[in-house]
Amino acid sequence: MPLLIQNGTLLLPEGPVKADLRVEGERIAQIGPGLPAEGSQLIDAAGKLVFPGFIDTHTHFEMNQGTQRETADNWTTGTRAALAGGTTCVLDFAEPQRGHSLASALEVWQERAEGRASCHYGFHMTIKDWDPRIRDELRAMTAAGITSYKVYMAYAPMRISDRTALEVVQAVGEEGGIVGCHCENGDLVDAGIAAMHAEGRFGPDAHPSSRPPAVEAEAVGRWLAIGELAGYPVNIVHLSTWQGLEQVRIARKRLQEVYVETCPQYLTLTGDKYRLPGFEGAKYVCAPPLRAQINVDALWEALAAGEIDTVGTDHCSFYFNPTKQLGEADFAAIPGGIPGVEHRVELMYTYGVAAGRITAHQMMKALSEHPARLFGMYPRKGALAVGSDADITILDPNASRVITAAGQVQNVDYTPYEGMESRCGIDTVLLSGAVAARGGRVLLENRGRYVRRGSAQFWR
């Protein structure tokens, strides 16, 4: 039976419009005012906002950093939480082991997700090794729907040289894809950790001091120089500082094409969290770290100005007890990462739209349209348009609640957003035309499918 969403405000590509939307099968069939209701299942969206399904550009489900360091959320729990929070598609990171092929990582991640995911999904591919063997795999990855990659400038087991990064950007660019980078200077991070230890600082409060804003800004500038030399657009993941943002502005002034992601934690939390009593600050250890308020304000202003393109969570959920507490004697041993896939949409609406920092249409662009364009899914996803997939999130701007770990779907024993107000509610979520979640409760599980993606669609 067709499904008709009536009386809502639709966030269309061109702007918000009060209209109805009909779904037939898995696709959007009609959009317009006063569509006939006969023979359709009805959803009354009066007073509500109807968005294209939200896309999380940055998750880490079922990630293992060694003994006793596996994330709390696997593909079952993580995608269930995503769907409950209004996200209909996630892009996770497939990570090959050193010396192994890209195909081996894709196989492992497909096995983990297939039949267990409750929202749709795709994969970015992490590049750790680079040689003719890996270079020759890129064409097969493109055929498999992998068109985005990630490299690291930090973390000894992950980081690559600048020369290698240049070659990766060129090779991926030739395939029509895009490379994102974790921009922190790894050598300076190591030096910062050593300096904290030398001062006798081993608690969570030393974490941001070990990797200050200049460590990110330097790496952002270097990454942009690499992209300029390669001659292809590049992406920056989880930007956290105004200094890094300035490097982006400089590059764009010279007409370089660069795309930028930030995360809800950098828009809503500050480094004061690291000074909480006891070991509570460990809950907020992530990289890059939370920053001072000046950075929060700068990132919101940049998002409103269209300088930041996407907002992903970098969801990487470790239990506080016992996993985060593995670093109780040394902040550098605290597994880095925080949960957020369930609360991203509420946070962006509450502290962005409801607070007057951005409009609902700008939120749609950053959480739906731009991710779909940049990562080769538009207009199949990321748009309310005739023929697009019926992945749809209906948001109630008149609802409110307080975010708590006790009330979350995420499979982790805390939330960094504990006690924060949500000034909206996720009313109804459609996945491929079916009502899959309502009122924060998942109704349909394990219906997510792999999204085979095409070339990046650049717009700058």
Salt bridges, closest charged atoms under 4 A:
GLU26 OE1 - ARG449 NH2 2.78
GLU62 OE1 - ARG116 NH1 3.17
ASP73 OD2 - HIS315 NE2 2.98
ASP129 OD1 - ARG98 NH1 3.12
ASP131 OD2 - ARG133 NH2 3.26
ASP162 OD1 - ARG222 NH1 2.75
GLU167 OE2 - ARG163 NE 3.55
GLU174 OE1 - ARG135 NH2 2.93
GLU184 OE1 - HIS182 NE2 2.73
GLU184 OE1 - ARG211 NH2 2.81
ASP187 OD1 - ARG159 NH1 2.82
ASP190 OD2 - ARG159 NH2 2.89
ASP205 OD2 - ARG201 NH2 3.40
GLU218 OE2 - ARG222 NE 2.92
GLU228 OE1 - ARG254 NE 3.22
GLU246 OE2 - ARG249 NH1 2.56
GLU261 OE1 - HIS58 ND1 2.98
ASP272 OD1 - ARG275 NH2 2.34
GLU280 OE1 - LYS283 NZ 2.86
GLU307 OE2 - ARG249 NE 2.82
ASP309 OD2 - ARG252 NH2 3.40
ASP309 OD1 - ARG460 NH2 2.70
ASP314 OD1 - HIS58 NE2 2.99
ASP314 OD1 - HIS60 NE2 3.22
ASP330 OD1 - HIS197 NE2 2.82
GLU346 OE1 - ARG401 NH2 2.74
GLU369 OE2 - LYS365 NZ 3.16
GLU369 OE2 - ARG373 NE 2.93
ASP389 OD1 - ARG27 NE 3.05
ASP389 OD2 - ARG380 NE 3.02
ASP389 OD2 - LYS381 NZ 2.80
ASP391 OD1 - HIS120 NE2 3.70
ASP391 OD2 - LYS381 NZ 2.64
GLU445 OE2 - ARG80 NE 3.38
